[in-house]
Amino acid sequence: MPRRKKAAAPSDETKQEEKDPELLIKEVRESAVLPESLLDQVEKKAKERGLTYEQLKSVLDRVIAEYQKVSVEPGEAVGVVAAQSIGEPGTQMTLRTFHYAGVRELDVTLGLPRLIEIVDASKAPRTPMMRIYLEKPYSEDREKAMDVASKIEETILSDLVESVEVNGAELSLTVTLDGGMLQDRKITFDDVISLVKKIKGAKVSSQDADSGTFEVSPSVSDYNELIAFREKLLSMHVKGLKGIERVFLSRTKGADGKEEYMLITKGSDLAKVMEVEGVDTTRTTTNDINQVFEVLGIEAARNAIMQEIMSTLSEAGLEVDVRHVELLADAMTYSGIVKQIGRHGVVGEKASPLARAAFEMTVRHLLNAAIAGEEDQIKGVSESVIVGQPIPMGTGMVDLRMKLFSKSAKK
């Protein structure tokens, strides 16, 4: 009989391919047992440290085991757990307004009031503020940073006025400007005069640039109207962005570890600030979630909600797993717009009339559902509890059928 041929031993190239760490990463990526972002981090670290095939395999086995350990079980009530995990620490939060770190003049809302603002998707936060990062060379030069600040900070005429004299007999106002403030805000006397002339019914009867004084004769018929015109004149917008009351210069560390100048504002207008020359639009942020949504879109708003909630909890010294906050942010933004948690948002738009009634305004929801002839499929947790049937969570989400045979049938 002819001898059976021996199998050829694998060549060095074949062995090398079998032990290639990149092939191992590719295999794990195709199996989808780990998220892409997590696998990318592992791959990056493995290349930096030059891990061998066996070392990388050991690391991946450990990562997969740890990831599966923290994954939720099918049917777990993640919504309830998230609500409890955020709500319970919220009871320990304070109700005060705090000074912003490093800026004595700036107060920011923190604690429970801020948390409520975020989940209510408030369109008018109590203390809107922005962190404005600057591009080079503005971030490296104090004077250039101050130039950007002067373009952003809102200036009204009352900020520039030293005194206002009311002449009741002539029905006119004599305004004296503060030369120091004009210089600080980089505004000229002629700039102010040209803006005053644009006010309807206002006539500049005399002016003296050297003393910074001008006289205004408005078209009014009595003293009360003159006083009303004075208030209108003093509130006239001269320069900057409306709503940005104050701008503070601060220093921070950049991505390269070097110190740089940045601006912190009292007030917020993300769209207009991004148009100002020298502003780094990729890093500038605001604590107004709705402005983030309008300017940068829904994904940016989702990230802003997460960052603001985590920052608020962290400031209070509370630790909450970020995945609970991610779930809350998803619930508020999955529809493509920012919705509050409440009867005017996520809860109020539930399909189940019983679930809506269980939250608040029970009689109104039930009455409206009856008038509209709505039906409830009893598929959610709240409605299942109301009617006394097992909730669709945990073991309650499994439908098990068993075919039973009688003894006679077996025979």
Buried (B, 14 or more C-beta within 10 A) or exposed (E): EEEEEEEEEEEEEEEEEEBEBEEBBEEBBEEEEBEEEEBEEBBEEBEEEEBEBEEBBEBBEEBBEEEEEEEEEEBEBBBEBBBEBBEEBBEEBEEEBBEBEEBEEBBBBBBBBBBBBBBBBBEEBEBBBBBBBBBEEBBBEEEBBBBBBBBBBBBBBEBBBEEBEEEEEEBBBBBBBBBEBBEBBEBEBEBBBEBBEEBEEBEBEEBEEEEBBBBBBBEBEEEEBBBEBBEBBBEBEBBBBEEBBBBBBBEEEBEEEEEBBBBBBBBBBBEBBBEBEBBBBEBBBBBBBBBBBEBBEBEBBBBBBBBBBBBBBEBBEBEBEEBBBBBBBEBBBEEEEBBBBBBEBBBBEBEBBBBBBBBEEEEEBBEBBEEEEBEBEBEBBBBBEBEEEEBBBEEEEEEEEEEEEEEEEEE
